[in-house]
Amino acid sequence: MKNQDYTDIELSKPVNVDGVEVTKLRMREPTVQDQLDADAMKGGAAEQEVALIANLCEVAPDAIKRLPLRDYKQLQVAFMGFTE
């Protein structure tokens, strides 16, 4: 589901987030401050992107890192949808 404020992303398989298995993640619309915070982080561009996406989905970066690549690609597409 997508609206102006958030997008729901269905996962191909559940991921454990704080001890709970979730089958979808909700990504909120990014702000300029979110991008500035990610840019200010140490690490490479990929690490910054994972941290940004985790922040927008309100989960720890480790949860994002455990996702199958196909689910991560869905998150990247959802993020880009907010920038168009």
Backbone as CSV, one residue per row, in Angstrom:
resi,resn,N_x,N_y,N_z,CA_x,CA_y,CA_z,C_x,C_y,C_z
1,MET,0.849,-1.166,0.000,0.000,0.000,0.000,0.900,1.236,0.000
2,LYS,0.539,2.237,-0.775,1.325,3.460,-0.833,0.394,4.659,-0.752
3,ASN,0.802,5.623,0.024,0.156,6.923,0.020,1.256,7.963,0.082
4,GLN,0.922,9.192,0.322,1.942,10.243,0.323,2.895,10.140,1.497
5,ASP,2.467,9.552,2.600,3.263,9.540,3.817,4.056,8.262,4.066
6,TYR,3.615,7.150,3.487,4.292,5.881,3.738,4.010,4.885,2.617
7,THR,4.830,3.819,2.602,4.636,2.699,1.694,4.817,1.413,2.487
8,ASP,3.920,0.445,2.302,4.065,-0.872,2.912,4.742,-1.801,1.920
9,ILE,5.761,-2.510,2.396,6.518,-3.430,1.557,6.326,-4.849,2.090
10,GLU,5.721,-5.704,1.280,5.536,-7.115,1.642,6.867,-7.841,1.445
11,LEU,7.285,-8.589,2.447,8.545,-9.315,2.380,8.323,-10.719,1.832
12,SER,9.335,-11.254,1.163,9.222,-12.597,0.600,9.245,-13.656,1.693
13,LYS,9.873,-13.341,2.823,9.838,-14.215,3.993,10.002,-13.346,5.229
14,PRO,9.482,-13.808,6.351,9.518,-12.979,7.564,10.942,-12.683,8.023
15,VAL,11.086,-11.550,8.683,12.346,-11.169,9.302,12.064,-10.882,10.771
16,ASN,13.009,-11.217,11.626,12.858,-10.992,13.056,13.246,-9.556,13.388
17,VAL,12.316,-8.831,13.977,12.554,-7.440,14.394,12.204,-7.354,15.873
18,ASP,13.208,-7.168,16.698,13.011,-7.068,18.149,12.228,-8.254,18.708
19,GLY,12.558,-9.445,18.231,11.926,-10.649,18.735,10.581,-10.988,18.118
20,VAL,10.145,-10.202,17.145,8.854,-10.427,16.493,9.100,-10.690,15.011
21,GLU,8.475,-11.728,14.484,8.579,-12.007,13.046,7.605,-11.099,12.299
22,VAL,8.129,-10.309,11.378,7.277,-9.419,10.592,7.314,-9.841,9.122
23,THR,6.180,-9.647,8.449,6.069,-10.036,7.045,5.986,-8.824,6.129
24,LYS,5.925,-7.630,6.720,5.957,-6.406,5.917,6.610,-5.306,6.726
25,LEU,7.179,-4.374,6.005,7.769,-3.195,6.620,7.051,-1.963,6.086
26,ARG,6.876,-0.987,6.930,6.273,0.280,6.515,7.384,1.326,6.461
27,MET,7.556,1.916,5.302,8.557,2.965,5.116,7.840,4.307,5.082
28,ARG,8.273,5.200,5.949,7.696,6.543,5.937,8.415,7.406,4.906
29,GLU,7.761,8.489,4.549,8.357,9.407,3.585,9.610,10.033,4.183
30,PRO,10.716,10.037,3.446,11.948,10.633,3.966,11.884,12.156,3.988
31,THR,12.653,12.709,4.911,12.811,14.157,4.987,14.234,14.521,4.579
32,VAL,14.461,15.782,4.368,15.817,16.257,4.069,16.736,15.911,5.238
33,GLN,16.229,16.042,6.463,17.051,15.722,7.637,17.472,14.255,7.641
34,ASP,16.592,13.353,7.217,16.963,11.937,7.122,18.163,11.763,6.193
35,GLN,18.134,12.445,5.051,19.240,12.337,4.096,20.516,12.938,4.672
36,LEU,20.408,14.075,5.347,21.585,14.695,5.959,22.188,13.796,7.025
37,ASP,21.337,13.177,7.843,21.827,12.268,8.885,22.563,11.082,8.268
38,ALA,22.023,10.522,7.203,22.668,9.392,6.541,24.004,9.818,5.936
39,ASP,24.016,10.980,5.302,25.253,11.471,4.687,26.347,11.731,5.721
40,ALA,25.961,12.085,6.943,26.924,12.399,7.996,27.512,11.151,8.653
41,MET,26.907,9.991,8.385,27.390,8.743,8.988,28.740,8.335,8.408
42,LYS,29.508,7.663,9.238,30.751,7.071,8.752,30.404,5.804,7.988
43,GLY,31.298,5.391,7.127,31.068,4.180,6.334,30.819,4.546,4.889
44,GLY,30.708,3.530,4.088,30.501,3.724,2.662,29.052,4.026,2.337
45,ALA,28.815,4.256,1.067,27.474,4.608,0.591,26.459,3.507,0.892
46,ALA,26.867,2.245,0.774,25.939,1.142,1.033,25.521,1.119,2.501
47,GLU,26.468,1.306,3.403,26.154,1.341,4.838,25.245,2.522,5.160
48,GLN,25.500,3.658,4.543,24.653,4.832,4.758,23.232,4.564,4.270
49,GLU,23.103,3.911,3.118,21.785,3.615,2.579,21.026,2.642,3.475
50,VAL,21.709,1.616,3.974,21.064,0.660,4.884,20.566,1.395,6.125
51,ALA,21.388,2.269,6.679,20.989,3.021,7.876,19.796,3.931,7.575
52,LEU,19.806,4.578,6.427,18.700,5.451,6.041,17.405,4.652,5.904
53,ILE,17.466,3.547,5.195,16.270,2.721,4.992,15.778,2.161,6.322
54,ALA,16.694,1.714,7.175,16.299,1.203,8.493,15.587,2.293,9.293
55,ASN,16.120,3.495,9.267,15.508,4.618,9.978,14.102,4.882,9.447
56,LEU,13.944,4.881,8.143,12.636,5.158,7.541,11.624,4.052,7.848
57,CYS,12.115,2.824,8.058,11.235,1.700,8.398,11.124,1.494,9.910
58,GLU,11.849,2.304,10.661,11.845,2.251,12.127,12.236,0.879,12.660
59,VAL,13.308,0.334,12.072,13.905,-0.918,12.539,15.411,-0.707,12.635
60,ALA,16.082,-1.614,13.303,17.541,-1.547,13.416,18.176,-1.916,12.067
61,PRO,19.320,-1.321,11.763,20.017,-1.679,10.518,20.270,-3.177,10.387
62,ASP,20.507,-3.874,11.500,20.746,-5.320,11.429,19.555,-6.066,10.850
63,ALA,18.339,-5.600,11.100,17.150,-6.240,10.531,17.158,-6.102,9.010
64,ILE,17.546,-4.943,8.528,17.617,-4.720,7.084,18.715,-5.599,6.479
65,LYS,19.824,-5.731,7.171,20.940,-6.534,6.660,20.594,-8.009,6.544
66,ARG,19.631,-8.485,7.313,19.233,-9.903,7.261,18.218,-10.202,6.159
67,LEU,17.712,-9.190,5.499,16.715,-9.395,4.443,17.337,-10.054,3.216
68,PRO,16.562,-10.865,2.509,17.028,-11.328,1.203,17.206,-10.122,0.280
69,LEU,18.108,-10.237,-0.644,18.398,-9.117,-1.534,17.153,-8.670,-2.302
70,ARG,16.290,-9.613,-2.690,15.080,-9.224,-3.436,14.189,-8.303,-2.602
71,ASP,14.138,-8.526,-1.270,13.345,-7.647,-0.416,14.022,-6.284,-0.249
72,TYR,15.336,-6.301,-0.158,16.062,-5.030,-0.059,15.849,-4.195,-1.321
73,LYS,15.843,-4.852,-2.455,15.592,-4.143,-3.726,14.214,-3.487,-3.704
74,GLN,13.218,-4.171,-3.124,11.882,-3.576,-2.997,11.927,-2.311,-2.140
75,LEU,12.720,-2.347,-1.082,12.856,-1.168,-0.221,13.522,-0.026,-0.979
76,GLN,14.526,-0.349,-1.792,15.177,0.692,-2.588,14.184,1.322,-3.574
77,VAL,13.360,0.498,-4.210,12.359,1.001,-5.144,11.351,1.878,-4.407
78,ALA,10.926,1.440,-3.231,9.972,2.240,-2.440,10.595,3.588,-2.087
79,PHE,11.866,3.588,-1.684,12.540,4.846,-1.358,12.574,5.767,-2.577
80,MET,12.928,5.217,-3.721,13.006,6.035,-4.934,11.623,6.587,-5.319
81,GLY,10.565,5.850,-4.992,9.221,6.323,-5.271,8.884,7.620,-4.545
82,PHE,9.531,7.844,-3.405,9.302,9.079,-2.667,10.061,10.252,-3.270
83,THR,11.059,9.975,-4.115,11.888,11.055,-4.644,11.431,11.535,-6.018
84,GLU,10.408,10.891,-6.553,9.934,11.275,-7.905,8.863,12.335,-7.811
